[in-house]
Amino acid sequence: MSPTEPSDNRLLAAMPPEVQTRLFPHLQLTNLALGQVIAESGSPLTDIYFPVDAIISLLYVMETGASAEISMIGNEGLFGVSVFMGGESTTSRAVVQCSGTAYRLPGYRLKDEFGRHGAALDILPRYTQSLIAQMSQTAVCNRHHTLNNNSVVGCCCRSTGCPARGWT
């Protein structure tokens, strides 16, 4: 297996060289363990995670303590959108669904990059839009599939579309 590089995360790889030059020296490769809680709902966020071969699950936690998965993040993206969008905390719990590695970046570094109004301002909102679309699709799938079909939701809705809505 070859050594992990920041460009193994597709969002980091999409950044232009000048952005990579500013961000990559501040990235720290981090091991994420199955079940590890990266953030709790309402907790302050200081770091952003760019998964390489790990998967992070975002859960909405209700007052009763029950939770529902609203999104999954792999090497296509990042956890910590609220940091560069101006928030100080997250509205969801972030839990490692599949162990692996991620690059951790101090949140203020990406926030500063976003504030430059350069390439990151083009790339990061597009990623945020795709994350919101995934959350919407997950909500619809969770509504239209029974609990007995959770494996169907995980497999068909996230990878090939949602047959309940005709999405492909």
Buried (B, 14 or more C-beta within 10 A) or exposed (E): EEEBBBBBBBBBEBBEEEBBEBBBEEBEEBEBEEEBEBBBBEBEBEBBBBBBBBBBBBBBBEEEEEBEBBBBBBBBBBBBBBBBEEEEEBEBBBBBBBBBBBBBBBBBBBBBBBEEEBBBEEBBBEBBEEBEEBBEBBBBBBEBBEEEBEEBBBEBBBEEBBBBEEEE
